[in-house]
């Protein structure tokens, strides 16, 4: 390879990584922004006739609405991604979530238009959820299908890395506006992070429109005439075990991924009385450390396999459920930070890091997008969406945090069982489905470099 072609290849790879990770970061900035606002301000702004606890429950319930429609978005856009290509879906999902988020920043509150305010909030949450149902899967598949053979885990980690960056940006945006006087925060300050997403989405669209289609889709699907009418149903029918592995593997990663930063943030502030600025700064530190942890765990999965790394994260979720609440219960910033770091940079990162490549490797190219997105978002519906609401309701019913810890243990145990039952995939090809039964097996065909 000449020096010029090597430089060209490097620029191409960097462009792929940038487009997927930056787009994912911007997309999930929007989605996580809603969760942070639900924990901090939406209860008062959109459900003021309720007492504070009921208002928080209702705001978390609207947070879960986005997850209800995510499987629908996963099926719809997943089918489009397998039929028409990865690139157009990446652009469409980014637009949907960006428009939905910007519009939330323009909404009138309950005090201005009454019950129409929460109704419109729910409608925009649906738009967000439909776009998010396929955004992450599309970014992951784009990365993995462009990755060198033995680096799919590392390359795939840039999509969850984008999620963590988006989470960090959302927490940082609200950390900035919470320094405003409460009257200003509740009247106009909360809108600024949502309105800022419009500029971020423009950047994401600019980057993604410059992408080319993945070589795997072009060569293994289009050129070979492998396009299917309904790849989502084919993925469920021909790969039932892999479909259930994805669904089960999502329970702890997604459930705890929202339980600790969304419910945990609200619990530390509202129940324990820790100042918002301290709680948000501890959470932001955890997100920063998580960025490096995700890449480390993903790279490790390229060496020892996806299942051992993922299993470690699930078992760590069981072990850390009670210590998390013991640590935040001290109300000391350093121990609150340690709690969030353990939850995000160890428990969640160990599952989130290898997950991207693992889920993509479980399905063949002609039904990869639909199978990945459908199964993954169905897991989101069962775990991530209900988690903050369920946790808040458990604390309200029991007056204590220990039922929430037991809930976290249950989710982690289900994920550990799913990973134990699943296949190892890190040495398999992702370019062909060379079996008559539709199940993925190891093959000598090299993955696309």
N, C-alpha and C positions, 0 to 999 in steps of 0.2 A: 504493500500500500504506500503510495507517495505521501509526502508531507502535506501537500495540499488536500488530498482526499482524506487524510487522517484528521486534519483541521476541520474539514467540512463535516465529517462524521461526528466529531465532537460537538460542533455547533448545533448539529441536528439533534443530538441527544440532549443537550442543554435546553434547546427550545421545547422539546417534548416534556422534560421535567418541569420547566418553568410554567408551561401552559397548564399542565395538570395540577401542579401544586398551588400555583397562584390562583387559578380558577377555583380550586377546592377551598382555599383559604377564604376567598371573597364570598363564595357561596355559603360556607358554614359560619362566617362572621354574621351573616344575615340570620341564619337559623338559630344560632346560639344566642344572638342578641335578644330574641324573643324570650328565651328561657330566663335570661338575667333580668329582663324587664318584668317578667311574670313574678319573679321572686321579690323584686324591690318596689315596683310602683303600680303595676296593673290592677292589683286588688283594690286600691283606693280610687284609681282613675275610671275604671270600667264597671266596678261592682260595689259602689259606695253604700248602697242600702243594706249591705250585709255587714255583720260584725267582722273584725279583722281576720279571724281564722277562716270564716266562710269565704271571705273575699279572696284570700290566698288559695283556698281549695278550688274556687271557681277559675281563678287565673291559671292554675296548674292544669285544670281540666281543659281549658282552651289550648294550652300547650300540647296536651295529648291529642287534640283534634287533628293536628298536623300529621301525627303518626297514623291515625286511622286511614288517611287517604294515601299514605306513602306506598303501601303495597299496590294500590291501583296505579300510582305513578310509575312504580317499578315495572309492572306488567306492560303498561301502555308504551312507555319510552324504551323499555327493554326490548320489546318486539320491534320497535322502530330502529333501535340500535343494531339489532341482528339482521334486519331486512335492508336498511338503507345506509348503514355505516355508523361508526362511533362519533365522528366529528359533528354532524348536524345535531345530534342529540345533546352533545356537550354545550353547544351554543344555546339551544332551546331551553334547557333546564336552568342555565345561568340567568337567562332573561326572566323566566317565570319567578324565580325566587327573588331576584333583584327588584322587579316591579312590585311584587307583593310586600316586600320589606319597606321600600320607599313609601308606599301608600299608607302603611301603618303609621309612619311619622307624620302623616297629614290628617289622620283621623280626628274627628271631634270626640270629646269624652262623654261619659254618661251625664255629667252636669249640663252639657250643651244640647244633646239630642235624646237623652233617655236610653231606652232599651235598644234603639238602633245602633248605639255605639258598640256594645258587646257583640251584636249580630254581625256588624261589619268587620269587627276584629276576627271573629270566627271565619268569615268568608275569606279574608285575606290569609288567614292561617292555612286554609285549605289550598289556596294557590301556592303558598310556600311548600306545603307538604307534597303536592303533586310533583313539583320540580325537584325537591330533595329526594324523592323516591328513586330517581335514577342518576342523579348528579354524581354521587360518590362512586357508584358502580362504574359509571362511564369513565371517570378519571382514573380509577384503578386499572380497568381493562386497557385503556389507552397506554398507560405506563408499562404494564406487564407485557402487552403484545409488542412493545418496542424494545424490551429489555434484552440484554445479553443473556445467554442460556443459564448461567449459574449465578446470576445476580437479580433474579426476578423479585426475591424478597426485599432486597435493598431498594431497587427501583420502585417497587410497589409502595414502599414506606413513605414516598413523597406525597401520596394522596392523604393518608392519615396525618402526616406532618402538616399538610395544609389545613386539616380539620383543627389541629391543635393551635396553629397560628390564628385561625379564625376565632377559636375560643378565646385566645389571649387578647385579640383585638376587641372582641365584644366586652370582655371583662375590663379592659383598659379604657374603652370608650365610656362605660358607665362609671368607672373610677374617676374619670375626669369630670363628668357632669354632676356626680354626687358631692363635689366640693361646693357646688352652688348652694345658696340658701334654699331651704326646703320649699318655700313658696315658688321660687324660680324653677326649681327642679320639677315640681309637679305641674307647673303651668306651661313651660316651654322647653326646659332643659332636657327632659327625657326624649324629646323628638329628635334632637340633633344626631345621635348615633344612627337612627333609622334613616334620616335624610342623607347622611354622609355616604350611605351604601350606594347611592346613585352614581357617584363618581367612581367608586370602587368597581362597580359592575361594568362601567364603560371601559375601564382598563382590562378587566377580564375578557370582555367580548373582543377587544382589539387583539389580545394575545391568542385567543382560541380561533379566530377567523383565519389566522395565518398557518394553521396546522394542516398537515396532509393526513390522509386516511392511514390507519395502521397497516403494515405489510401483512400481518396475519389475516386480517379481514379481507384484504384485497386478493391475496394469493390462496388462502385456504378456504374461503367462503365464496367469494364472487367468481374467481377463476375456475373453481371446481364445481360451480353450480350447486352449492350446498345451502342456498337460501331456503328457509322453511316458512310455511304459511303462519304457523303459530309456535314459535320457538319456546314460549313460556310454558305451554302445556306439554310440549315435547320434553322439556327439561324435567318437569315433574313426573311424567310418565316413564321416561327412559332412565332417569337418574334419581330414583326416590330416596336411596340412602344418602347420597351426596346432598340432596335438597334438604333433608332433615338434619344433616350435620351442620349445614350453614345456619338453619333456623335455630338449632340448639346452641351453637357456638355464639350466637348473637346475644343470648339472654343475659349472661354476665357482663360481657364487654359493653353492650349498649345500655343495659339496665343500670349497672354501676357507673357507667360513663355519664349518665344523667343524674343518678341518685346523689352522688357525692358533690358535684359542682353546682347543681340546681337546687335540690332539696337541702344539701349540706350547707350551702351559702345562706339560704333562708333560715335554716335551723340555728346557725351560729349567730346571725344578726337578730332575728325576731325572738327566738326562745332563750338564747344564752345572753343576749344583750351586748354582744361585741360590736364596737363601732363599724359602720359599713366600710370605711376606708381601710381598716385593719384586716377585715375579712377578705375584701377584694384583693388587697396586696398579697396576702398569703396564697390565695388561689392563683393569682397571676404568676407568682414565683413557681408554683407547682407546674403550671402550663409551660413555662420556659424550660424547666428541667425535663419535662415530658418530651419535648422536641428531640432532645438528644437520646433519650431512652427508647423512643419509638424506632429510631434509626438503628440503634444498637441491637435491639431485640430482633428487628427485621433481618439485619445482616447475620445475626447468629442463626436464624432459621435457614439461611442459605447453606450453612455449614453442618448443622445437626438435624435439620428437618423442621417442618412447621408444627407438628403435633407436640414435641417436647416443650417448646417455648410457649405455645398456647396453653398447654396443660399447667405449666408453672404459674401463669397468670391466673387461671381459674382457681387453683389451689391457694394462691396468695390471697384471692378474694375471700375465700373461706376464713383464712387465718387472720385477716386484717379487719374483719367486720366489727368486732367488739373493740379492738384497740383504737379504731378511728374515733369512736365516740368518747372513749376514755381520754384521748388526747385533746379533742376540741373542748371537752368538759372542763379542762383546766382554765380556759378563757385567757390563756397566755399566748401571745402572737407566735412565739417560736414553736410551740407545740401544735398550734392550729396549722401552721405552715407545714410541719412534719406530717400531720395527718393528711393534708391535701396532697403533699408530695408522694406519700406512700400509696394513696388511692389512685392518683393519676400517673405518676412516673414509674410505678412498679406494677400495680394490679392491672390497670387499664392498658398501659403501654405494652406489657408483655403479651396481651391478647391482640391489641390493635396493630402492633408492628407487623407480625407475620400474617395477619388476617387478609390483607389485600391480595397477596400472591396466592395464599391458600384457597380462598374462595374462587378466584379466577381459574385456578388449576383444576378445580373440581368439575368443570363443565367444558365440553368441546367448543371450538370457535363458533360454529353455526348457531348455538343456543347459549353461548356464554353470557351475553349481556342480560338477556331475559331471565335465565336461571339464577344468575348472581343477584340481580336487582330484586326479583320477585321473592326469593327465599330470604334475602337479607332484610328487606323491608317488612316482611311478615314477622320476622323476629323483632324488628323495631316496634311494631304494633303491640306485641306481647310483652315487651320489656321496657324499652326506653320511654315510650309515651306514658304508660301508667305509672312509672316509677316515682316521680315527684309527688303525684296525687296520692298514690297508695301510701307512701312514706309519711306524708303529712296527715293523712287520715289515721294511720296507725298510732302516731304520736298523740293525736287528738283523742282517740278512743282509750288509750292506755295511760296517757299522762307520762310516758317514759319513752326512751329511745330504743330500748332493747328489742322490741318487735321489729324495728327497722333493720337492726343488725341481723336478726334471724331471716328476714326477707332477703337481705344481701347474700347470706349463706345459701339459701335455697336457690337463688339464681346462679350462683357460682357452682353449686353442685350439679345442676342441670347441664351447665356448659362443660364441666369436667367429664360427665358421662357421654355427651355428644362427641367430644374430641377423642375419648377412648374408643368409641365405636367407629370413628371415621378412618379413612385411608391416609397414608402418607403420600405426598405428591411432589415434593421438591425436586425430584430427579426425573419427573415425567415430562414428555413433550406437551406443548400447548397448541401445536399446529394442526393436529389431526385427531379424528375419532375413528380409529382403525378397527373397531370391533363391531360385530353383528348385533351384540346385545345392548349397545349404546353406553356401556360402562367404560370409564376411563382406566386404561392400564398403561404400564410403562412401555415405551416404544423406542426404537433405535433412531427414529427420525429426529434430527437436531432441532431445538427450538430456534425461532427466528432471532438472529443477532441484531 
